[in-house]
Amino acid sequence: MSDSEAAKPKNKKTILFISIIIYSLGLYLFYIRYVPLVKSYQLALVPIITISLVSAAVNMKWGILFFVFLFPLINNLPYFFGIHAPLPHAPAALVLFLFFFLGWLINRAFSKAPLRLNHRLSVPLIFFSLIVLSSGLITFWRFSNFAPLLSDRIYDLAV
């Protein structure tokens, strides 16, 4: 094995660790800015996102199952604590996903196995990620006055 072949995995790990640090800093700033710091809400949300982060970092199967189980339930959490439209806040499911993704990055950083998407839930999660990505792009283009999306009818898209 040549020196360049031995350096590639170490270089990938270094890049992954740097991306984890940058992502963690961005996630912290996002959390402080867009998640309501209401004490009762935080007492319910923090354990859920912490378990999601730790379970995804330790064992991806547990992390995926925890994420899929809680995803439909967590969006109602702000309404249980009286956090409504006048108080701007990020959707709780988005916060759950961001912490799950951080756990996934940590898992990949410490895992020696190559990336395999052989879990039964991987295909639906990839499909969901593509839908979220395309929706985000359409929303970004719509609010940045992208010419093809300036029509008033674009708001009537059924998802």
C-alpha positions in Angstrom: 0.0 0.0 0.0 1.4 3.4 -1.0 1.5 6.4 1.3 -1.2 8.2 -0.7 -3.6 5.2 -0.3 -3.0 5.2 3.4 -3.5 8.9 3.7 -6.9 8.8 2.0 -8.9 7.3 4.9 -7.2 9.5 7.4 -7.9 12.6 5.2 -11.5 11.6 4.9 -11.8 11.2 8.7 -10.2 14.6 9.2 -12.6 16.2 6.8 -15.5 14.4 8.5 -14.4 15.7 12.0 -14.1 19.2 10.7 -17.5 19.0 9.1 -18.9 17.7 12.5 -17.5 20.7 14.3 -18.8 23.2 11.7 -22.2 21.4 11.6 -22.4 21.4 15.5 -21.6 25.1 15.6 -24.3 25.8 13.0 -26.8 23.6 14.8 -26.1 25.4 18.1 -26.7 28.8 16.4 -29.8 27.5 14.7 -31.1 26.1 18.0 -30.6 29.3 19.9 -32.2 31.4 17.2 -35.1 29.3 16.1 -36.1 27.0 18.9 -38.2 28.7 21.6 -36.4 28.7 24.9 -39.5 28.1 26.9 -38.5 26.1 29.9 -41.4 23.6 29.9 -41.0 23.0 26.1 -37.2 22.5 26.5 -37.8 20.0 29.3 -39.8 17.9 26.8 -37.7 18.5 23.7 -34.2 18.2 25.0 -34.4 14.6 26.1 -36.0 13.5 22.8 -33.4 15.1 20.6 -30.6 13.9 22.9 -31.8 10.3 22.7 -32.1 10.7 18.9 -28.5 12.0 18.7 -27.0 9.4 21.0 -28.9 6.5 19.5 -27.9 7.4 16.0 -24.3 7.9 17.1 -24.1 4.5 18.9 -26.2 2.3 16.6 -27.7 3.5 13.4 -30.6 0.9 13.5 -31.7 2.2 16.8 -31.3 5.8 15.6 -33.4 5.2 12.5 -36.1 3.4 14.4 -36.3 6.1 17.1 -36.4 8.9 14.4 -39.1 7.2 12.4 -41.2 6.4 15.4 -41.0 10.0 16.8 -41.2 12.0 13.6 -45.0 12.0 13.2 -45.5 12.6 16.9 -43.0 15.4 17.6 -44.6 18.1 15.4 -47.5 18.4 17.9 -45.1 19.2 20.8 -45.1 23.0 20.4 -48.9 23.2 20.5 -49.0 21.3 23.7 -46.9 24.0 25.3 -48.8 27.0 23.8 -46.2 27.9 21.2 -48.2 29.1 18.2 -47.8 31.3 15.1 -47.0 34.7 16.8 -43.9 33.2 18.3 -41.6 32.2 15.3 -40.2 28.8 15.8 -38.6 26.0 13.8 -40.7 22.8 13.3 -39.9 20.3 16.0 -39.5 17.6 13.4 -36.8 19.6 11.6 -35.0 20.0 15.0 -35.3 16.2 15.5 -33.9 15.5 12.0 -31.0 17.9 12.5 -29.9 16.2 15.7 -30.4 12.7 14.1 -28.2 13.8 11.2 -25.5 15.0 13.7 -25.7 11.5 15.3 -25.3 10.0 11.9 -22.2 12.1 11.1 -20.7 11.1 14.5 -21.5 7.4 13.7 -19.8 7.7 10.3 -16.7 9.4 11.9 -16.1 6.6 14.3 -17.2 3.7 12.2 -14.7 1.6 10.3 -17.3 0.0 8.1 -18.0 1.5 4.7 -21.3 3.3 4.2 -24.1 0.9 3.4 -27.7 1.6 3.1 -29.0 -1.9 3.6 -31.7 -1.1 6.2 -35.3 -1.5 5.2 -36.0 2.1 6.2 -33.1 3.6 4.2 -35.0 3.8 0.9 -38.0 5.7 2.5 -35.6 8.0 4.3 -33.7 8.8 1.1 -37.0 9.4 -0.7 -38.2 11.7 2.2 -34.8 13.6 2.0 -35.3 14.2 -1.7 -38.8 15.5 -1.1 -37.5 17.9 1.6 -34.6 19.0 -0.6 -36.9 19.7 -3.6 -39.4 21.5 -1.4 -36.6 23.6 0.1 -35.3 24.5 -3.3 -38.7 25.5 -4.6 -39.3 27.6 -1.4 -35.9 29.3 -1.7 -36.4 30.1 -5.4 -40.0 31.3 -4.8 -39.0 33.8 -2.1 -35.9 34.9 -4.0 -38.1 36.0 -6.9 -36.9 33.3 -9.3 -38.6 34.2 -12.6 -40.4 30.8 -13.4 -41.9 30.7 -9.9 -43.3 34.3 -9.7 -46.8 33.2 -10.5 -49.6 33.4 -7.9 -50.7 29.9 -8.7 -47.4 28.4 -7.4 -48.9 28.7 -3.9 -51.6 26.2 -4.9 -49.2 23.3 -5.4 -50.6 20.2 -3.7 -48.0 18.1 -1.9 
